[in-house]
Amino acid sequence: MRKLPSLRLRLVTVFALVALVAAVSVSGIAYWLTRDAVLTRAQNAALNDFRKSLGDHAGALPENATCDDLRGMAAAVANNTMNYQVVLVDDQSEGPICTVESDPTVFKLDMVPTALIEAVHERRDDDTPDAPYHLYWQRVSLDGDPYLIGGTRVLEGGPTAYTLTSLAPERDDLNSLAWSLGFATALAVIGSVLLAQAAATMVLRPVQRLSDAAQRLGEGRLDTRLEVRGADELAHLTRTFNSAAESLERQVRDLSNREAASRRFVADMSHELRTPMTAITAMTEVLEEEVDSLDPMIAPAVQLVVSETRRLNDLVENLMEVTRFDARTAQMVLDDVDIADQVTACIDARAWLDAVEVAAERGVIARLDPRRLDVILANLIGNALKHGGSPVRVTVTEDTRDGRDEVVLEVADRGPGIPEDVLPHVFDRFYKASASRPRSDGSGLGLSIALENAHLHGGEISARNAPGGGAVFTLRLPRDAGQPGETEADAECATEVEPDTGTGTGTGTDAGDVPRQRTATEPPTTAPAPGGEGKETR
């Protein structure tokens, strides 16, 4: 059964049904009681008058009454204020049966029910000498009109008398009463609906105020409060709501302050680290250039210092980028970009041409931020190369279904895929799939930064496992990001993303926290570093 959608409608419906049932019940009981009283009074009056009139005229009959005598008696009995007709039947004389009718056009003997005739001729069992026979009656309908027929034997050995009384006036009165009760019932239902509407308005107005306040609270207006009116349950609920809103506002304010302090700490820390990191990076580059002339026992340590310095420098840059996203200060410099050229440039800059297949037609133009698109591509492709099987396939398509105007890039690898329990967390910051792998080659921020850059464009990134094996990352970007470009000063302050050649400090590839088994055929993810070490192999 489908429920009514509105509480107000339900209240009005319940009130109307209760009023209808109550009014119909009361009207029905009143009608039947009145009907019984009216009919009983009418028939008692007619039968009593009939009995009295029979008694008054029966004594005037001679001992051997003729039909003329009975006719005169019938006319005398029918001459009454009750307007009933009489039939007298003398079936006790030795001669033929004499039947006399006061008005044959109105009442005849054949109109009397057989059961009533049989009952009239039965003698009483108590042997009462004064009244040996009962007066019986029966209500009948003749030609659609109600009538009362009564009958009794006048005296022992005397004639049998029947009377016909019309109940049409009583029927008309009862019909009028029924219409009046029906009208009263309709008024009662209408009144109950109006009363229910007023009651619902009175009850639901505070509920509506609470609903509106809760909606404003859900929209972030934590200063929402309600005026407490009265001292009933709704007033108590209002006070409870105000208390909860105040507590929520206080907690959110505390959390916001803590989060802001945390962001400031990370931003300040990252900013303060840039200066010493610049000096340390310069020193490590000098050491790296002299590594061939160092003691063979010291060279591995120098190489470790160089690689960890670069990793720390990347982490600092990533942290600064994350703080910009959290503080909503990240800006975009929009330009018309050929997606196929952008993908090729990203792969070429990182020496991934031999490990990546590109399926993209030139001419797919979108208005995007080229630098941020490069960050997204570098992270997605680098993640696939690092944890998936080679070759990685990048596919660029257009989606114009259902009024869309989007560019879709898919990065698919040949690896075993991402575990189902890890799949929902691949874009989480610093997510570690296993406690036994607390440290990875990346910072754990690459995919998160890629997702934030996609959101900045109004797009989305999703991850799934292909049916035939391997992970598939899908990037959807609008054809036009639709945001104004930043100023030159803002652009200069933005984080530069350099190609990941082993010495850069940009937010390049970083997917070391998504656990997938490596394969022996994976291509390198790092270009030759200065110093002639050659390509990294696995």
N, C-alpha and C positions, 0 to 999 in steps of 0.2 A: 504494500500500500504506500502510495507516494505521500510524503508529509507536506503540509502547507509550508511555503517558504518563509512567510512573515510571522513573527511572534504576535504582532498586532492583529493580523488576520486570524490567527489561531485563537486568541483571546475573544475576539468578536464572535467567531464561529461557535466557540464553547458557550458563551453567554446566550447567543441566539438559540442554540439547541436546548440548553437548560430551560430557557424561558418558554420555548415552544412546547417542550414536553410537559412542563408544569401547567402552562395555560390550557393545553389540550386535555390534560388529566382533570384539572379543576372544572373546565367547561363540560367535559363528558360526564363527570359525576353530577354536576349541577343539572345538566340536561336530563339525565335518566331519573334523578330524584324528582325533579319537577314534573316530568312526563308521567311518572307513576302516580304522583299526588294528583295531577290534573285528571288523569283518566279514572283513578279510583273515586275521586270526588264526583265526577260526572256520572259514572255508572251507578254509584251508590244513590245519588240523587234521583236518577231515572228509575232505578229498580224499587227504591223505597216509595216513590210516588206511585209507581205501577202497582205495588202490593197494596198500598192504602186505598187506591182507587178501586181495585178489585174487591177489597173487603167492604167498601162502602156500597157498591152496587150489587154485590152477590146476594145480599140479604133480601133484595127486592125481587129476585127471580121467583116465579111460582115453582111449585114442586115439580110439575111436568112442563118445563120451559120449552117453548117452541123456538123455531129458528128466528121468528120475528122478535121474540123476547131477547134472544142472544144478540140479534142485530142492534136492538135498541141499547143493550148493555155495552156492546162494542163501541157504538157511537158515543155513549156517555163517557166511557173510560178514555177514549181517544181525544175527547174534548178537554185538553189540559194545557198547561203552560209549558210543559216539557217537550211538546211537539213530537210525541212518539205515536206510532201506529199499533193497532191491536188486531190479533186474529184469535177468535174463540172457536173451539172445536168441541162438540158434544158427541162423544163416542160411547157414552154410558147408557143412553136411552135404548129402549127396545126397537125403536124405529130406525130409519136410515141415519147415517152419520151426518150431522149438520155442521158445516164450516162457515163461519161468518168473518168477513174482513172489513175493517173500518175504511180502508182505501185500497181496493184491489190493484190499483195502478202502482202503488208504492210497496205494499207488503202482502205476500201470499204465503200460504202454508208451505209450498214447496221450496221456499227460500230458507226455511228453518233446517239446520243441520240435523242429520239423522241421529247422531250421538246425543244431541240435546233433547230430541224427542224421547229417546229411550230413557235418558236420565230423569226426565220430568215424570214419567209414569212409574218410577220406582218409589215404593213407600219407604218412609224413614224406619230405621231399625229400632229406635228408642220408643216407638209406639206412643208418641205424643198425641193425645186426642185432639188438642186445639189446632195443631199444624202437622198433619201426618205426611205432608209432601214438602220437599225443598223447593226453593226458587233458584233455578240454575240460569247461568248466563254464559255467553260466548261472544268474543269479538271476531267479526268477519269483515271481509272486504268485498264490496259489491260495486262492480264497474269502476274500480280504482278508488272508491271512497270508503272510509272506515265506518262500521256500524256496530251497535251493541244489540244482540238478540237475547232476550230473557224469556223464561217460560216456567209455568207452574200449574198445578191442578188447583182449581178454586176451592172446592169442598169435596168431601167424600161423596162420590157419585155425581159430582158436578162437572162442568165443562173444564177443558184445559185451555189456558190463556197464554198467548205469546205476544211479545212486544218487540218493536224495532225502533231503535233510537239512533239518530245520526250523531257521529262523533267528529264531523267535519269542522265545526267551530274550534273544538279542542285541537284538532290537527293543525289548523291555521295558526292558532296561538302558539303551538309547539314549534311550528316552522319559523314563526317570527322570533321565538326565543332562540332557536338554533342559529339564525342569521345574526342575532345580537351577540350571542356567545362567540361566533366565528369572527365577527368584527372586533370584539373585545380581545380575542386571542391575537388577531393581527396587530392591534394596537400594542398589546403587551410585548409581542416579538419586536416590533419596531422600537418601542421604548427601551427594551433590553439591549438592542443593538446600539442605540444612541448612548445608553448608559455604559455599555461595554467600551464604546469608542472613547468616551470621556475617561473611564477608568484606565483604559489602555494608554491613553495619552498621559495621564497623571503618573502611571507606573513606569512607562517606557521612556518618558522624557529624561529622567536621571540616567536610565540605562543608555540612551542615545548619547547623552553627554559623556558618559564613561567610555563609550565606544569611540567617539570622536577624539577624546583625550588620549585613549590608548593608541589610536592611529597616529596622532601627532607625536606621541612618545616613540612609536615605532619608526617614524620618519626622522628621528634624531633630535626633536625639540624636547630636550630633557628638562627644561624649565616649566613644562606643562603642569598646571595644578588646577584643581576644581574647588569651587566654593561649596562648603559643607552647609546643607540646609536641613534643619530638623534634627530629630534624634532617633529616627527609625533605622531599620536594617540597611536601607539604601544610603543613609547618611553615614552609617558605620562603614559600608563598603567604600564610600567616597574618601573617608579618612584613611582607610587602608590603602587605597590607590595613591593618595597623596604621599603617604609614608613610603610606599614602595618606590614611587617616582623620585622622591628625595634621596632615598638610599641608592637607587640606581644612578642618579646624577652624580652623587658623591663618589661612587665607585668608579664610574666612567671618567670623571675628572681626575681621580687619582691615577687610574690606568693611563690616561692620556698624558698626564704629567710625567709619569715614569717612562712611557714610550718616547715622549719628546726628549726627555733627558738621555735616554739610551741612544736615540738617534744622534743627538748632539755629541754624545761621547764618542760614538763610532765615527762621525764626521770629523770631529776635532782630532781624534786619534789618527785617522787616516791622513788628514791634512798635515798633522805634525810629523807623521812618518815619511812623507814624501821627500822632505829635504834630506834627512839622513839616508834614505833609501837611494836618492840620486847620487850622493857621494859614495855610498857603498857599491852601487852599480858601476860607477866609473872605476873604482878600485878593482872590482872583480874583472872588468873588461881588460884592465892593464895586466892583472894576474893571468888571465886566460891567454893573452897574447904572448906571455913569457912562459907558458906551461911547458913548451918543448925544451926549454933550457933549464928547467927546474930538476931537482933531484927526483928520480923515479919514485921514491918513497913518498914524496910530497905531492906529486902531480895528481893522484886520485883525490886527495883531500881538497886541492884547489878546484878540481872539476866539481866536487860535491858542493863546495861553497858557492861556485858560480851558478849551478843549477838551482840551489835552494834560494839564492838571492833573487834570481829571476822569478821563481815561484812566489816568493814573498812580495815582490814588486807587483806581480799580477793580482795577488790577493788584495793588496792595498787599493789598486785601481778598481777592482770589482766592488770592494766595500764602499768606495766613494760613489760609484755608480748606483749602488743599492740605496744609499742614503738620499740620493737625488730623487729616486722613485718614491721612497717613503715620504719625503718632504714635498712631493708633487712639484718639484722645481725642474724636472727633466724637460728639456725643450727639443723641438724638432726643426730641422732645416729641410724643407720640402723641395723636391725637384722631380722633374719627369724622368723616370728610370725605365730603361729596357730591362725587364727581369732576366731574360736570357743572358744579356751582357753582364749583368750584375753577378749572376751565379758563376759565369765563367771567370770573371775577374777575381771573385772570392777564392775559387779553386786554384787558379793560377798563382795568386799571391802566396798561397801556402804550399805550393808544389804538390798538389793532390791530383793533377791531371791524369796520372796513370791509374789512380785508385777510384775514380768517380766517373760514372756514366751520367751524361746530361741529356734529358729528353725535353727540349724546350725550343719552341719556334721563336724566332726573333720577331719583334713588332708588338709584343705584349707590353704595352706601356702603362705604368702606374705612377701616380704622384705620391712619392714616399720620401723618407729620409734615407739616402743611400748609405750613410755611415751606420745607422742603426740596423738597416736591412743586412748589411755585411756582418754585423755582430750576430744577428739571428742565424744567418746561414752558416757562419763559422762554427757556432756552437752545435747546431743540429748535425752538420756534416762531420765535424770533428768527433762528436759523440758516437755517430754511426761507425766511423772508421776505428775508433778506439775500442768499442765493445761489440761491434757486429762483424759480420763477414764481408769480405771484399768480393766483388766491387760494390760500392754504394751507388744507388741509382737516385738521381734527382729529377723529378718530373714537374713541369710547369704547365698548368691548364687554366682555363677561364671558366667561371661559373656565373651564368646569367639566368639560372632557373628561379622561378617565383619572384621575379623582379630584382634579383640580386645583381651586383656588379662587382665581383670579387676575383682576385687572383689566388690560385691554390697551388702551393708548392708541397710536394711529398718527397720525403727523404727516407728511403727504404734500404735496409742492409740485409745481409745474408746470414746473420747470426742466429742463435737459438731463441732470440726474443727476450722479453722482459718478464720476470716472474709476476704472476697475477697479483700477489700481495704487495709487490713493489710498484706496480703500474700506477696506482693512484697518487704516488708520492714522488714521481720522477721530477716534478717541477718544484718541490719543496727546497727551501734553502738549507744547505748543510746536511741534507738527508743522507744518512748512512744505512744501507740496506742490511748490514750485519755489524754487530759489535766487534767482531773479529777483524774488521776492516776499518779501524778508526781513522786511518790516514789514506788518502788517495792522491793520485798525481795532480788532480785538479783542486780548485778551491771549494767545490760543491755549490757554486753560485752561477755557473754558466747557463744551465737550462732555465733557472729562475730569472736571470737577466734577459734571456731570449724571450721568455713569456711576457715580462714587463714591457719590453720594447714592442712586442706584438700588440699588447693592450694599448700602448701609447698611440699606435696607429689606428686603433679601433678594431683590431683583428684578434685572432685566437690561435693557439697551438694545442693540438691534441696528440696523444700517443696511443698506439694500439699494436697488437701483434698480428702479423699477416697470417692467413690460414695456412700458407705453405711454409711458414717459418720466417723468422726475422722480425725486427721491429720497424714500425712505420710511424714517422712523425709528420703530421699534416699542419701546415701553416696556411691560414686563410687571412688575407689582407684586402681591405677595400681598395677599389681602383683609385680613389682619391681620399687621402687621409683627412683632408678638409680642415686642417689646423693652420693658423698663421705661422710663418717662420719666425725664428728667433733673430735677435739682433746680432750684429757682428761681434759685439762684446760677449754676448752669451755664448756664441759659437766658439770663441776663443777659450772660454772657461770650460767648455764641455770636454769630456774625457776623449782623448784621441785613441782610436783603435787601430793599431798598426798590424800589418800582416804577421801572422804567427810564424816567424822564421827562426825562432829560438832565442832571439835577443829582444823582441818587442815587449812592451808593457801594457798592451791593450787588453780589453775584455774579450779575448779570442776564444778558442775552443776550450771547453771545460765540461767534461761529463764523466769525471772519474768516479762518481758515486752511484751510477746506475749499473747494477751488477749483471753482467752478461759474460759468458765464457769467451775467451779469445780464441781465435783460430790461427793456425800456423801460416795461413795464406794472407793474413791481414797486411795491408800496405802500411808504410810508415806514416806517422802523424806529425812528424817534426822534420823540417827541412834541414839541410846540412848547416851546422853551426860553425861559426868562425873558429878556426883551430884545426879544421880538417878531420873531424871525427867521422864524417860520412853519415849515412842514413841509419836511423834506429830500426832495428829488426826485432822480431818476436819469435 
